[in-house]
């Protein structure tokens, strides 16, 4: 960052959005001066105060911390779990503070594991203990968390490596390139958890909407990158859109499970047309195919979702159990074109052999057959290699027809960008390889609702 003029607007925006996201029922009260001044910081440190701190510590401070202190001599609420950052008079080496127990804990871990592992490399905890023992403590108060700088890990700009460490994280010290980088990460994480209104949220919502339009126009990697960035800021819509694209690129079962592992924040999604038309068929199919240790969102939805959603799930499962049930893939023209492909493939003897490992149907485990009949059907291909080749050849022949049907596809709502319900059909799930899924995504599609 270098220039203090770059810190000031960033911290002003941080302050405004932190205050906007403050929940008086859950959060500690904001100091009156914070509300009055819309400023989580303090008065700037003088050059003399910074120099005095450097003399006391015996080291010149790294540029980004130095410039930060010249903008604000300390800071409140550096993210969700650090309540106070030190000013010039409060900066101390970790070993000289009550927080030196962090070092002692990691030294004990290192001693338990020994200095080296079987390969002659440093054992777990050894390097971490060394870093902690020499670190400068930045944070004064936190939720079993601390922020540090390592004076022995310095880059070409004079920046010290920065660390974030929390006892509850399940991770060791997390390294960042500088104090600035660590502060930016704290900024991002507070947006991910608190989702405050303001310019940051508006910026990423606009970026997500632009990426959605680009995805429908046939872009793939660019929108995926935007959705990944927006995810870091807690924009749930990015996750819904990204899941559809990633499902087309492979592992649709893992993608639907990760998206729909129920939490109350997904209520809007559960009431959307996308859930009823696309996500619910996938959830039911994923639950049938789930292995014992897989995530299974469907049972959680049945227990915890709002009552109208539970009723919707029950109604779908009841209809799916009826003889003659057929999946619906979209509007009438697209649906007819897709079924023409799926039905022709499912009628071929090569698809009458088991197409999946045993699946879950309540307390009973059966094997699913592509034709929908749970009883083995005679087929001429008994050799697995011959069976795979026959299916591959049939899918190769059918693919151009399915691809051509994309011109008939329309999204059901503004959050719908890919025909993911195709994977709910056992045969089509085999036809759509990751390469073909990318081909689908690269094809401009959808002129109905939400396509503009």
Number of C-alpha atoms within 10 A of each C-alpha: 15 15 12 18 12 13 19 16 11 12 19 16 16 23 21 20 22 26 18 15 17 15 13 9 7 7 9 9 10 14 11 9 12 16 13 8 12 18 22 24 24 16 13 16 20 15 13 9 17 21 16 14 20 16 12 13 14 9 11 15 20 20 20 21 20 22 24 26 26 21 21 22 22 25 22 21 20 24 22 17 17 23 17 19 22 18 24 21 14 15 20 19 20 23 18 11 12 8 15 15 13 20 20 15 12 22 20 14 17 21 14 12 15 14 15 14 11 7 7 8 9 15 18 19 22 19 15 16 20 15 21 25 20 17 23 23 25 26 26 22 17 18 12 13 18 24 25 25 31 22 19 11 14 16 12 6 11 15 21 26 23 26 26 20 18 19 13 10 10 8 9 16 21 12 16 18 16 26 25 21 17 22 17 16 17 19 20 19 18 24 24 19 13 18 20 19 15 15 12 17 19 11 11 20 17 12 17 26 19 14 22 27 17 17 26 24 18 17 18 20 14 11 25 22 13 19 27 15 17 23 19 17 22 21 20 20 18 27 19 21 23 24 24 24 25 21 21 26 19 18 12 21 20 17 19 24 21 15 18 22 15 21 13 10 9 14 13 9 17 23 14 15 16 20 19 17 17 23 22 22 24 23 24 20 19 25 21 19 20 19 14 8 6 13 19 24 20 24 15 14 20 17 11 14 20 14 12 11 18 17 13 17 21 13 11 15 14 11 13 15 9 9 8 9 11 11 15 19 24 20 13 12 13 19 16 16 18 23 19 14 18 23 14 12 23 20 12 15 18 24 23 23 22 17 17 12 12 15 18 19 12 9 6 7 11 15 18 23 20 24 22 13 11 13 14 12 14 11 13 11 16 11 8 10 10 13 18 15 12 17 20 15 11 17 21 12 13 18 16 10 14 22 16 12 17 19 15 19 21 21 22 22 14 18 21 23 27 25 23 24 22 23 23 23 21 20 23 24 17 13 24 22 16 15 12 16 21 21 16 23 25 16 17 15 22 21 14 14 13 17 21 13
